[in-house]
Amino acid sequence: MVQFLFRVQRKTRRIVAEVPELRIIDDELWQAVRTRQSEIADKYVNVTEARDAVRIYHPIETDIR
């Protein structure tokens, strides 16, 4: 059996570079998507907070074996 060990590098050791030619969508569309995601998150913030509050008192049953 082959096992892999993945380690997250510290931010100081990461190399980050902009590579625009590898982008799948352009910046204008990406910004529109992020704006829409933000609008949806703001609209449903109370719903998710209520859901999380219920989980505190009624945790989801999981079958861990």
MOPAC internal coordinates of N, CA, C and O (Angstrom, degrees):
PM7 1SCF
backbone

  N    0.0000 0     0.00 0     0.00 0    0    0    0
  C    1.4363 1     0.00 0     0.00 0    1    0    0
  C    1.5287 1   108.46 1     0.00 0    2    1    0
  O    1.2310 1   121.09 1   -43.45 1    3    2    1
  N    1.3331 1   115.52 1   136.55 1    3    2    1
  C    1.4510 1   121.82 1   179.86 1    5    3    2
  C    1.5212 1   109.09 1   -96.22 1    6    5    3
  O    1.2310 1   120.54 1   -48.02 1    7    6    5
  N    1.3071 1   116.58 1   131.98 1    7    6    5
  C    1.4550 1   120.63 1   178.08 1    9    7    6
  C    1.5186 1   109.16 1  -119.02 1   10    9    7
  O    1.2310 1   121.41 1   -35.62 1   11   10    9
  N    1.3216 1   114.91 1   144.38 1   11   10    9
  C    1.4544 1   120.94 1   178.46 1   13   11   10
  C    1.5135 1   109.35 1  -118.02 1   14   13   11
  O    1.2310 1   120.81 1   -35.75 1   15   14   13
  N    1.3041 1   116.06 1   144.25 1   15   14   13
  C    1.4554 1   121.52 1   176.00 1   17   15   14
  C    1.5215 1   107.34 1  -121.52 1   18   17   15
  O    1.2310 1   121.33 1   -61.96 1   19   18   17
  N    1.3246 1   115.07 1   118.04 1   19   18   17
  C    1.4516 1   120.10 1   179.45 1   21   19   18
  C    1.5177 1   108.91 1  -105.02 1   22   21   19
  O    1.2310 1   120.90 1   -47.63 1   23   22   21
  N    1.2997 1   115.89 1   132.37 1   23   22   21
  C    1.4545 1   121.07 1   177.76 1   25   23   22
  C    1.5173 1   109.09 1  -122.21 1   26   25   23
  O    1.2310 1   120.99 1   -44.75 1   27   26   25
  N    1.3022 1   115.71 1   135.25 1   27   26   25
  C    1.4503 1   120.45 1   177.24 1   29   27   26
  C    1.5265 1   108.08 1   -84.96 1   30   29   27
  O    1.2310 1   121.27 1   -53.40 1   31   30   29
  N    1.3123 1   115.18 1   126.60 1   31   30   29
  C    1.4564 1   120.01 1   179.92 1   33   31   30
  C    1.5280 1   110.24 1   -77.60 1   34   33   31
  O    1.2310 1   120.77 1   -34.17 1   35   34   33
  N    1.2972 1   116.14 1   145.83 1   35   34   33
  C    1.4576 1   120.34 1   174.85 1   37   35   34
  C    1.5191 1   109.77 1   -62.05 1   38   37   35
  O    1.2310 1   120.80 1   -29.80 1   39   38   37
  N    1.3325 1   116.07 1   150.20 1   39   38   37
  C    1.4652 1   119.92 1  -178.00 1   41   39   38
  C    1.5156 1   112.05 1   -58.13 1   42   41   39
  O    1.2310 1   120.24 1   149.64 1   43   42   41
  N    1.3151 1   117.14 1   -30.36 1   43   42   41
  C    1.4607 1   119.50 1  -179.42 1   45   43   42
  C    1.5252 1   111.73 1   -69.49 1   46   45   43
  O    1.2310 1   120.07 1   160.04 1   47   46   45
  N    1.3217 1   117.47 1   -19.96 1   47   46   45
  C    1.4688 1   120.78 1  -178.96 1   49   47   46
  C    1.5230 1   112.53 1   -99.75 1   50   49   47
  O    1.2310 1   119.94 1   176.31 1   51   50   49
  N    1.3277 1   117.72 1    -3.69 1   51   50   49
  C    1.4598 1   121.19 1  -179.34 1   53   51   50
  C    1.5221 1   110.49 1   -83.48 1   54   53   51
  O    1.2310 1   121.69 1   -33.16 1   55   54   53
  N    1.3075 1   114.38 1   146.84 1   55   54   53
  C    1.4570 1   120.74 1   173.88 1   57   55   54
  C    1.5226 1   106.69 1  -111.95 1   58   57   55
  O    1.2310 1   120.80 1   -60.88 1   59   58   57
  N    1.3210 1   116.07 1   119.12 1   59   58   57
  C    1.4561 1   121.62 1  -179.17 1   61   59   58
  C    1.5151 1   107.92 1  -116.17 1   62   61   59
  O    1.2310 1   121.12 1   -50.77 1   63   62   61
  N    1.3288 1   115.46 1   129.23 1   63   62   61
  C    1.4606 1   119.91 1  -179.17 1   65   63   62
  C    1.5259 1   109.64 1  -140.70 1   66   65   63
  O    1.2310 1   120.89 1   -40.18 1   67   66   65
  N    1.3273 1   115.89 1   139.82 1   67   66   65
  C    1.4539 1   121.44 1   174.23 1   69   67   66
  C    1.5330 1   108.25 1   -76.09 1   70   69   67
  O    1.2310 1   120.82 1   -49.91 1   71   70   69
  N    1.3248 1   116.05 1   130.09 1   71   70   69
  C    1.4632 1   120.93 1   177.23 1   73   71   70
  C    1.5323 1   107.41 1  -132.00 1   74   73   71
  O    1.2310 1   120.37 1   -99.92 1   75   74   73
  N    1.3275 1   116.89 1    80.08 1   75   74   73
  C    1.4691 1   121.09 1  -174.19 1   77   75   74
  C    1.5266 1   113.97 1   -59.05 1   78   77   75
  O    1.2310 1   119.78 1   148.70 1   79   78   77
  N    1.3127 1   118.02 1   -31.30 1   79   78   77
  C    1.4768 1   119.50 1  -177.97 1   81   79   78
  C    1.5287 1   112.54 1   -69.18 1   82   81   79
  O    1.2310 1   119.67 1   166.23 1   83   82   81
  N    1.3382 1   118.23 1   -13.77 1   83   82   81
  C    1.4616 1   120.92 1   178.58 1   85   83   82
  C    1.5344 1   113.00 1   -96.06 1   86   85   83
  O    1.2310 1   120.23 1  -179.34 1   87   86   85
  N    1.3028 1   117.17 1     0.66 1   87   86   85
  C    1.4606 1   120.75 1   179.96 1   89   87   86
  C    1.5173 1   110.62 1   -70.38 1   90   89   87
  O    1.2310 1   121.38 1   -38.27 1   91   90   89
  N    1.3315 1   114.97 1   141.73 1   91   90   89
  C    1.4600 1   121.13 1   179.42 1   93   91   90
  C    1.5265 1   110.30 1   -87.21 1   94   93   91
  O    1.2310 1   120.57 1   142.01 1   95   94   93
  N    1.3443 1   116.52 1   -37.99 1   95   94   93
  C    1.4600 1   121.13 1   177.99 1   97   95   94
  C    1.5219 1   108.88 1  -123.29 1   98   97   95
  O    1.2310 1   120.77 1   -22.19 1   99   98   97
  N    1.3292 1   116.14 1   157.81 1   99   98   97
  C    1.4657 1   118.81 1  -178.67 1  101   99   98
  C    1.5248 1   110.95 1   -81.25 1  102  101   99
  O    1.2310 1   120.84 1   -13.65 1  103  102  101
  N    1.3207 1   115.99 1   166.35 1  103  102  101
  C    1.4647 1   121.91 1  -175.83 1  105  103  102
  C    1.5213 1   112.67 1   -61.99 1  106  105  103
  O    1.2310 1   120.06 1   143.40 1  107  106  105
  N    1.3299 1   117.49 1   -36.60 1  107  106  105
  C    1.4666 1   120.86 1  -178.23 1  109  107  106
  C    1.5307 1   110.71 1   -61.96 1  110  109  107
  O    1.2310 1   120.22 1   134.21 1  111  110  109
  N    1.3294 1   117.19 1   -45.79 1  111  110  109
  C    1.4594 1   120.85 1   178.49 1  113  111  110
  C    1.5249 1   110.48 1   -66.97 1  114  113  111
  O    1.2310 1   120.05 1   139.43 1  115  114  113
  N    1.3163 1   117.52 1   -40.57 1  115  114  113
  C    1.4687 1   121.25 1   179.86 1  117  115  114
  C    1.5238 1   110.71 1   -60.90 1  118  117  115
  O    1.2310 1   120.17 1   136.43 1  119  118  117
  N    1.3242 1   117.28 1   -43.57 1  119  118  117
  C    1.4588 1   120.82 1   179.09 1  121  119  118
  C    1.5257 1   111.06 1   -65.58 1  122  121  119
  O    1.2310 1   119.96 1   143.29 1  123  122  121
  N    1.3214 1   117.67 1   -36.71 1  123  122  121
  C    1.4669 1   121.43 1   177.24 1  125  123  122
  C    1.5253 1   110.32 1   -63.99 1  126  125  123
  O    1.2310 1   120.41 1   138.94 1  127  126  125
  N    1.3121 1   116.81 1   -41.06 1  127  126  125
  C    1.4668 1   121.23 1   178.28 1  129  127  126
  C    1.5247 1   110.51 1   -64.74 1  130  129  127
  O    1.2310 1   120.18 1   134.23 1  131  130  129
  N    1.3241 1   117.27 1   -45.77 1  131  130  129
  C    1.4694 1   120.68 1  -179.88 1  133  131  130
  C    1.5280 1   111.22 1   -63.30 1  134  133  131
  O    1.2310 1   120.13 1   142.34 1  135  134  133
  N    1.3416 1   117.35 1   -37.66 1  135  134  133
  C    1.4640 1   121.10 1   176.70 1  137  135  134
  C    1.5207 1   110.00 1   -63.33 1  138  137  135
  O    1.2310 1   120.46 1   134.83 1  139  138  137
  N    1.3275 1   116.73 1   -45.17 1  139  138  137
  C    1.4697 1   121.02 1   179.52 1  141  139  138
  C    1.5279 1   110.54 1   -63.37 1  142  141  139
  O    1.2310 1   119.45 1   137.60 1  143  142  141
  N    1.3122 1   118.66 1   -42.40 1  143  142  141
  C    1.4601 1   121.91 1   177.52 1  145  143  142
  C    1.5223 1   110.88 1   -59.64 1  146  145  143
  O    1.2310 1   120.59 1   138.52 1  147  146  145
  N    1.3109 1   116.48 1   -41.48 1  147  146  145
  C    1.4557 1   121.05 1   179.17 1  149  147  146
  C    1.5216 1   111.39 1   -64.44 1  150  149  147
  O    1.2310 1   120.60 1   137.52 1  151  150  149
  N    1.3441 1   116.45 1   -42.48 1  151  150  149
  C    1.4664 1   120.70 1   177.98 1  153  151  150
  C    1.5229 1   111.25 1   -61.13 1  154  153  151
  O    1.2310 1   120.45 1   136.99 1  155  154  153
  N    1.3138 1   116.74 1   -43.01 1  155  154  153
  C    1.4642 1   120.92 1   179.89 1  157  155  154
  C    1.5216 1   110.40 1   -66.57 1  158  157  155
  O    1.2310 1   120.29 1   137.60 1  159  158  157
  N    1.3290 1   117.06 1   -42.40 1  159  158  157
  C    1.4667 1   120.67 1   179.41 1  161  159  158
  C    1.5211 1   110.36 1   -61.84 1  162  161  159
  O    1.2310 1   120.03 1   137.58 1  163  162  161
  N    1.3391 1   117.55 1   -42.42 1  163  162  161
  C    1.4633 1   120.71 1   178.54 1  165  163  162
  C    1.5205 1   111.33 1   -64.36 1  166  165  163
  O    1.2310 1   120.39 1   143.03 1  167  166  165
  N    1.3175 1   116.85 1   -36.97 1  167  166  165
  C    1.4666 1   121.60 1  -178.07 1  169  167  166
  C    1.5267 1   111.41 1   -66.86 1  170  169  167
  O    1.2310 1   120.16 1   143.49 1  171  170  169
  N    1.3230 1   117.30 1   -36.51 1  171  170  169
  C    1.4624 1   121.10 1  -173.88 1  173  171  170
  C    1.5229 1   113.83 1  -107.14 1  174  173  171
  O    1.2310 1   119.53 1  -164.52 1  175  174  173
  N    1.3235 1   118.51 1    15.48 1  175  174  173
  C    1.4604 1   120.67 1  -176.91 1  177  175  174
  C    1.5301 1   111.10 1   -61.28 1  178  177  175
  O    1.2310 1   119.63 1   139.59 1  179  178  177
  N    1.3135 1   118.31 1   -40.41 1  179  178  177
  C    1.4642 1   120.84 1   179.89 1  181  179  178
  C    1.5204 1   111.59 1   -66.98 1  182  181  179
  O    1.2310 1   120.28 1   145.08 1  183  182  181
  N    1.3147 1   117.08 1   -34.92 1  183  182  181
  C    1.4650 1   121.10 1   179.56 1  185  183  182
  C    1.5215 1   110.07 1   -65.82 1  186  185  183
  O    1.2310 1   120.20 1   134.60 1  187  186  185
  N    1.3198 1   117.23 1   -45.40 1  187  186  185
  C    1.4610 1   119.36 1  -177.84 1  189  187  186
  C    1.5192 1   111.32 1   -70.77 1  190  189  187
  O    1.2310 1   120.06 1   145.57 1  191  190  189
  N    1.3285 1   117.50 1   -34.43 1  191  190  189
  C    1.4605 1   119.70 1   176.96 1  193  191  190
  C    1.5216 1   110.54 1   -65.07 1  194  193  191
  O    1.2310 1   120.33 1   138.83 1  195  194  193
  N    1.3205 1   116.97 1   -41.17 1  195  194  193
  C    1.4671 1   120.97 1   178.63 1  197  195  194
  C    1.5277 1   110.04 1   -65.36 1  198  197  195
  O    1.2310 1   120.37 1   139.12 1  199  198  197
  N    1.3302 1   116.90 1   -40.88 1  199  198  197
  C    1.4652 1   120.74 1   179.17 1  201  199  198
  C    1.5252 1   110.66 1   -62.36 1  202  201  199
  O    1.2310 1   120.69 1   136.48 1  203  202  201
  N    1.3158 1   116.29 1   -43.52 1  203  202  201
  C    1.4609 1   120.11 1   179.54 1  205  203  202
  C    1.5197 1   111.40 1   -66.02 1  206  205  203
  O    1.2310 1   120.11 1   143.48 1  207  206  205
  N    1.3336 1   117.39 1   -36.52 1  207  206  205
  C    1.4629 1   120.92 1   178.16 1  209  207  206
  C    1.5229 1   110.41 1   -64.76 1  210  209  207
  O    1.2310 1   120.07 1   141.16 1  211  210  209
  N    1.3161 1   117.47 1   -38.84 1  211  210  209
  C    1.4664 1   121.12 1   178.70 1  213  211  210
  C    1.5206 1   110.21 1   -65.68 1  214  213  211
  O    1.2310 1   120.03 1   141.51 1  215  214  213
  N    1.3184 1   117.55 1   -38.49 1  215  214  213
  C    1.4649 1   120.93 1  -179.45 1  217  215  214
  C    1.5211 1   111.87 1   -64.83 1  218  217  215
  O    1.2310 1   120.24 1   150.94 1  219  218  217
  N    1.3175 1   117.15 1   -29.06 1  219  218  217
  C    1.4590 1   119.75 1   178.48 1  221  219  218
  C    1.5231 1   109.76 1   -63.60 1  222  221  219
  O    1.2310 1   120.75 1   137.91 1  223  222  221
  N    1.3306 1   116.18 1   -42.09 1  223  222  221
  C    1.4629 1   120.79 1  -177.57 1  225  223  222
  C    1.5221 1   113.07 1   -87.25 1  226  225  223
  O    1.2310 1   120.20 1   155.17 1  227  226  225
  N    1.3168 1   117.21 1   -24.83 1  227  226  225
  C    1.4632 1   122.25 1  -179.92 1  229  227  226
  C    1.5185 1   109.39 1  -132.17 1  230  229  227
  O    1.2310 1   120.00 1  -103.12 1  231  230  229
  N    1.3223 1   117.60 1    76.88 1  231  230  229
  C    1.4650 1   119.23 1  -177.04 1  233  231  230
  C    1.5267 1   111.47 1   -61.55 1  234  233  231
  O    1.2310 1   121.11 1   -31.69 1  235  234  233
  N    1.3199 1   115.49 1   148.31 1  235  234  233
  C    1.4544 1   121.26 1   178.91 1  237  235  234
  C    1.5080 1   109.18 1   -70.26 1  238  237  235
  O    1.2310 1   121.23 1   -49.57 1  239  238  237
  N    1.3297 1   115.25 1   130.43 1  239  238  237
  C    1.4677 1   120.59 1   178.99 1  241  239  238
  C    1.5305 1   108.34 1   -71.83 1  242  241  239
  O    1.2310 1   120.66 1   -48.07 1  243  242  241
  N    1.3024 1   116.34 1   131.93 1  243  242  241
  C    1.4567 1   120.19 1   175.84 1  245  243  242
  C    1.5246 1   108.25 1  -128.70 1  246  245  243
  O    1.2310 1   121.57 1   -33.62 1  247  246  245
  N    1.3017 1   114.60 1   146.38 1  247  246  245
  C    1.4564 1   120.55 1   179.74 1  249  247  246
  C    1.5234 1   108.04 1  -104.05 1  250  249  247
  O    1.2310 1   120.52 1   -88.34 1  251  250  249
  N    1.3108 1   116.61 1    91.66 1  251  250  249
  C    1.4629 1   122.03 1  -179.20 1  253  251  250
  C    1.5210 1   109.04 1   -97.66 1  254  253  251
  O    1.2310 1   121.34 1   -59.01 1  255  254  253
  N    1.2984 1   115.05 1   120.99 1  255  254  253
  C    1.4769 1   119.64 1  -178.89 1  257  255  254
  C    1.4840 1   110.68 1  -129.16 1  258  257  255
  O    1.2310 1   120.10 1   180.00 1  259  258  257

